[in-house]
Amino acid sequence: LEWGRVFKASREFIEQTKNVLFDKKKEEEKETAAADKKVGVFLPSAADDSRWALDGESFQTALEGDGYDAEIFFADEDSDTQVSQIQSILDDEKTSALVIAPVDAYGLNDVLEQAYEKSIPVISYDQLIMDTDKINYYVTFDTRKAGKMVGDSIIKKMDLEKAREEKRTLTIEFLMGSPDDRDALFFYNGVMEKLQEYFELEKSEGSFSDLGLIFQTTVLGFKIAEVERRRALIELSKRYHVNVYSNSDVSDMLRIQYCGSVDYWSELPQVFRMSKINLNFTIPNIKSGIPLRVWDVLGAGGFLMTNYQAEIPYYFKEGEDLVCFDGINDLCEKAEYYLAHEEERLAIAENGYRKVREHHNYIERINTMLDIIEENENQENDI
């Protein structure tokens, strides 16, 4: 699929990264200043991985060519190893910058905090480091353009124009990599931008659906949600006892107690009420509205922690009826706080329960609908 063009482009990105670090207008001053400075480059794969070995060589050549001491590290796809590698040069007074292509985009918060305290700038390379504001720059591929390049190659090599003229049916299967790779969506959209006209998608007149949208709101949406939930549960299970009630088998997650599924009507409300903390992770493609799980937990008298949705402030007071979290670190910190402050936690659960019981029951909903109907009828009569 002509990936050689993409690999070739990596050298251009390394040049961009170098330019971020150094002012090319002052070559002589730069060479003098660089003599005693080191740049740490941290790559995620093994040293014998041809793609990353090429990047390592390019970084080494570019940085040493400008007089800098370049130290290249390969983490062999182990996040703990990468953290240790970063820590190993933080105390070196010569260290003037870090370039990091993360193994785990969510696992570098603590070590980046140390770099920030030492005023060492950080460049996130290839993949964006998440859940932190301690990076200074981000350099990456144009993954949508890379997707277009792949799409063009498929059209050419499979001769899709001829296949369409001959009304032949071809099958393509997309293997898009890890669902928590944020680049996957942009790459897929680039591919589909080129290929979509060759697919036959049956839809009703006036439908705005397309294959890219379907993929985003089904496959990627659910997969990303699953990965984010697993990450959060794993982090919580390192500190606390975590039970999971689900139809999905999570027995592969160490330290987590898999309890299987329970009856929605008779058993699940008891689980919500008896659990110290209940978690809601809204699927990313739910852009508006409050998920049913929020109402379920509060209506059963449970204490709820949920990711933020724009409509929550219209119906509930954050910190009084429920608690919102922003990312895994915030979730863990707030879980620790409310487990240690039981009276506050129970008071919030009670407030949420009373609000749902008094203002969000069937009678209130029916009366609201009747009021809307009556209002519409009055408007029609006035016309």
C-alpha positions in Angstrom: 0.0 0.0 0.0 2.9 2.3 -0.7 3.8 2.8 3.0 7.3 3.6 1.8 6.1 7.2 1.1 4.8 7.4 4.7 8.1 6.1 6.2 10.0 8.5 4.0 7.8 11.3 5.5 9.0 10.4 9.0 12.3 12.1 8.3 10.4 15.3 7.5 8.6 15.1 10.9 11.9 14.6 12.6 13.2 17.7 10.9 10.1 19.6 12.2 10.7 18.3 15.7 14.3 19.5 15.5 13.2 22.9 14.3 10.9 23.2 17.3 13.8 22.8 19.6 16.4 25.0 17.9 16.4 28.5 16.4 18.0 28.0 13.0 18.7 31.8 12.6 21.5 31.6 15.0 23.7 28.7 13.8 26.9 29.8 15.5 25.3 30.6 18.8 23.4 27.3 18.7 26.5 25.2 18.1 28.2 26.8 21.1 25.1 26.4 23.3 24.6 22.8 22.2 28.0 21.6 23.2 26.9 20.7 26.8 23.3 19.8 26.1 21.5 16.5 25.8 18.2 15.6 24.2 16.6 12.3 25.2 14.6 10.6 22.5 12.2 7.9 23.8 10.7 5.5 21.2 8.1 2.8 22.0 9.3 -0.3 20.1 12.4 -2.5 20.1 15.6 -1.3 18.5 15.3 -3.9 15.8 11.9 -2.6 14.6 12.7 -1.1 11.2 10.2 1.7 11.4 11.4 3.0 14.8 15.0 2.2 14.1 14.8 4.6 11.1 13.4 7.3 13.4 16.1 6.7 16.0 18.9 7.0 13.4 17.3 10.1 11.9 17.0 11.8 15.3 20.6 10.8 16.2 22.0 12.2 12.9 19.9 15.4 13.0 20.7 16.3 16.7 24.4 15.4 16.7 24.7 17.2 13.4 23.8 20.4 15.3 26.2 19.6 18.1 23.8 18.1 20.6 24.3 14.9 22.6 21.5 12.7 21.5 20.5 9.7 23.6 18.1 7.3 22.0 16.0 4.9 24.1 13.8 2.0 22.9 11.2 0.7 25.4 10.3 -2.6 23.7 6.6 -1.8 24.1 6.9 -1.8 27.9 5.4 1.3 29.6 7.3 0.8 32.9 10.6 0.5 31.0 9.9 3.8 29.2 9.1 5.6 32.5 12.3 4.3 34.0 14.3 5.4 30.9 12.8 9.0 31.1 13.6 9.1 34.9 17.2 8.0 34.2 18.1 11.3 32.5 16.0 13.8 34.4 18.7 14.4 37.0 21.4 14.9 34.3 22.0 18.7 34.2 22.8 18.5 30.5 19.3 17.3 29.7 17.6 20.1 27.8 14.6 18.4 26.2 12.7 15.2 25.9 11.1 13.8 22.7 8.6 11.0 23.6 6.7 8.6 21.4 4.7 7.0 24.2 4.1 3.3 24.8 1.1 4.2 26.9 -0.3 7.6 26.1 -2.0 7.7 29.5 0.8 6.4 31.7 3.3 9.3 31.8 1.7 11.8 34.1 4.0 11.4 37.1 7.3 11.4 35.2 6.2 14.4 33.1 5.4 16.2 36.3 9.0 15.7 37.3 10.2 17.0 34.0 8.0 20.1 34.4 9.4 20.8 37.8 12.9 20.7 36.3 11.8 23.1 33.5 12.6 20.4 30.8 10.5 20.9 27.7 8.7 17.9 26.4 7.7 17.1 22.8 5.0 14.4 22.2 6.1 12.6 19.0 3.9 10.5 16.7 1.2 9.8 19.3 -0.3 12.5 21.6 0.4 12.0 25.3 -3.0 12.2 27.1 -4.4 13.4 30.4 -1.6 15.9 31.1 -0.8 19.6 30.4 2.9 19.1 30.8 3.8 18.8 27.2 5.1 21.8 25.2 4.7 20.6 21.6 3.1 17.8 19.6 4.6 16.6 16.3 2.8 13.8 14.3 1.8 12.5 10.9 -1.1 13.8 9.0 -3.0 10.5 9.6 -6.0 11.6 7.5 -3.6 12.2 4.5 -1.9 8.9 5.1 -5.4 7.3 5.0 -6.1 9.0 1.6 -2.8 7.7 0.3 -3.8 4.2 1.2 -7.2 4.7 -0.3 -5.7 5.8 -3.6 -3.4 2.8 -3.6 -6.4 0.4 -3.1 -8.3 2.1 -5.9 -5.3 1.8 -8.2 -4.1 -1.7 -7.3 -7.6 -3.3 -7.2 -8.8 -1.3 -10.3 -12.0 -0.3 -8.6 -13.1 1.8 -11.6 -13.1 -1.3 -13.8 -14.8 -3.4 -11.1 -17.6 -0.8 -10.9 -18.1 -0.8 -14.6 -18.3 -4.6 -14.7 -20.6 -4.6 -11.7 -18.2 -7.0 -9.8 -18.4 -7.3 -6.1 -15.2 -7.1 -4.0 -14.8 -7.5 -0.3 -12.5 -5.4 1.9 -11.9 -5.9 5.6 -10.5 -3.1 7.7 -8.1 -4.0 10.5 -7.7 -0.6 12.1 -5.3 -1.4 15.0 -5.9 -0.6 18.7 -9.3 1.0 19.4 -7.7 3.4 21.9 -5.4 4.8 19.1 -6.8 8.2 18.5 -5.2 8.3 15.1 -7.3 5.3 13.9 -10.4 7.4 13.4 -8.6 10.1 11.3 -6.8 7.4 9.3 -10.1 5.5 8.6 -11.8 8.7 7.6 -9.0 9.4 5.1 -9.4 5.9 3.6 -13.1 6.2 3.4 -13.0 9.6 1.8 -11.4 7.9 -1.2 -13.3 4.6 -1.1 -16.8 5.5 -0.1 -18.0 6.2 -3.6 -17.2 2.5 -4.4 -19.4 1.1 -1.6 -23.1 0.4 -2.0 -24.8 1.7 1.1 -28.6 1.3 1.2 -30.2 4.2 3.1 -33.5 6.0 3.1 -34.1 9.2 1.1 -32.7 12.2 2.9 -30.5 10.1 5.2 -27.2 11.8 6.2 -25.5 8.5 7.1 -22.3 7.5 5.5 -19.8 4.7 6.2 -17.4 7.0 8.1 -20.3 8.1 10.4 -21.5 4.5 10.9 -18.0 3.4 11.8 -17.5 6.3 14.3 -20.8 5.8 16.1 -20.7 2.0 16.3 -17.4 0.3 16.0 -15.0 3.0 17.2 -17.4 4.5 19.7 -18.0 1.2 21.6 -14.4 0.1 21.3 -12.9 3.3 22.6 -15.4 3.3 25.5 -14.4 -0.3 26.3 -10.7 0.6 26.4 -11.3 3.7 28.5 -13.4 1.7 31.0 -10.8 -1.0 31.2 -8.0 1.5 31.9 -10.0 3.2 34.6 -10.9 -0.1 36.3 -7.3 -1.3 36.2 -6.1 1.9 37.8 -8.7 1.7 40.5 -8.1 -1.9 41.2 -4.5 -1.1 42.1 -5.8 0.7 45.2 -9.3 -0.5 45.9 -11.5 -3.6 45.8 -13.4 -3.4 42.4 -16.5 -5.5 41.5 -17.7 -5.7 37.9 -21.3 -6.7 37.0 -21.4 -7.3 33.3 -22.4 -9.7 30.5 -18.9 -9.2 29.2 -16.3 -11.5 30.7 -13.5 -9.4 32.3 -11.9 -12.3 34.2 -8.7 -11.5 32.3 -8.3 -8.3 34.4 -6.2 -9.1 37.4 -7.3 -7.8 40.8 -10.9 -7.2 39.6 -13.7 -9.3 40.9 -15.9 -10.4 38.0 -19.5 -11.0 39.4 -21.2 -11.8 36.1 -24.6 -10.3 35.1 -27.6 -9.6 37.4 -31.3 -9.1 36.7 -31.9 -5.5 35.7 -35.2 -5.1 37.6 -34.7 -7.1 40.8 -31.0 -7.3 41.5 -29.2 -4.4 39.8 -30.9 -1.7 42.0 -29.6 -3.5 45.1 -26.1 -3.5 43.6 -26.3 0.2 43.0 -27.6 1.0 46.5 -25.1 -1.2 48.3 -22.0 -0.3 46.3 -19.9 2.5 47.9 -19.2 4.0 44.4 -21.0 3.4 41.1 -19.3 4.4 37.9 -20.8 5.6 34.6 -18.7 6.0 31.4 -20.7 7.5 28.6 -19.9 6.1 25.2 -18.1 8.9 23.2 -20.6 9.0 20.4 -23.4 10.0 22.8 -22.8 13.7 22.2 -25.9 15.0 24.2 -28.3 13.8 26.8 -27.9 11.9 30.1 -27.4 8.1 29.9 -30.0 5.8 31.4 -27.3 4.5 33.8 -27.2 7.9 35.6 -31.0 7.7 36.4 -30.7 4.0 37.3 -28.1 4.6 39.9 -29.5 7.7 41.5 -33.1 6.3 41.4 -31.8 3.3 43.4 -30.1 5.5 46.0 -26.6 4.8 44.9 -23.6 7.2 45.0 -22.6 8.0 41.4 -19.4 9.2 39.7 -19.8 9.9 36.0 -17.9 11.6 33.2 -19.4 15.0 32.4 -22.3 15.5 30.0 -23.4 19.0 29.0 -27.0 18.4 30.2 -26.0 17.4 33.7 -26.1 21.0 35.2 -29.7 21.4 34.0 -30.9 18.6 36.2 -28.3 18.0 38.9 -25.8 19.9 41.1 -22.3 18.5 40.7 -20.9 17.7 44.1 -24.3 17.7 45.7 -26.4 15.1 43.7 -23.6 13.3 41.9 -19.8 13.7 41.2 -18.3 14.2 37.8 -14.7 13.2 36.9 -12.4 14.3 34.1 -10.0 11.6 33.1 -8.5 8.6 35.0 -6.3 10.6 37.4 -9.3 12.8 38.5 -11.4 9.7 38.9 -8.8 8.0 41.1 -8.3 11.1 43.3 -12.1 11.6 43.8 -12.6 7.9 44.5 -10.0 8.1 47.2 -11.6 11.2 48.7 -15.1 9.9 48.8 -14.1 6.5 50.2 -12.4 8.4 53.0 -15.4 10.7 53.6 -18.4 8.4 54.1 -20.8 10.9 55.5 -20.3 13.3 52.6 -20.6 10.4 50.1 -23.9 9.1 51.7 -25.3 12.7 51.7 -24.7 13.1 48.0 -26.3 9.7 47.3 -29.4 10.7 49.3 -29.6 14.1 47.5 -29.5 12.4 44.1 -32.1 9.9 45.2 -34.5 12.5 46.5 -34.1 14.7 43.4 -34.9 11.8 41.0 -37.8 10.6 43.1 -39.4 14.0 43.4 -38.8 15.6 40.0 -38.0 12.8 37.5 -40.7 10.2 38.0 -43.4 9.0 35.6 -46.1 11.3 36.9 -43.8 14.4 36.4 -42.9 13.2 32.9 -46.5 12.6 31.8 -47.6 15.9 33.2 -44.7 17.6 31.3 -45.8 15.9 28.0 -49.4 16.9 28.5 -48.4 20.5 29.2 -46.4 20.5 25.9 -49.4 19.0 24.0 -51.7 21.6 25.5 -49.4 24.4 24.7 -49.0 23.3 21.1 -52.8 23.0 20.7 -53.3 26.5 22.0 -50.7 27.9 19.6 -52.6 26.1 16.7 -55.9 27.6 17.8 -54.4 31.1 18.0 -53.2 30.7 14.4 
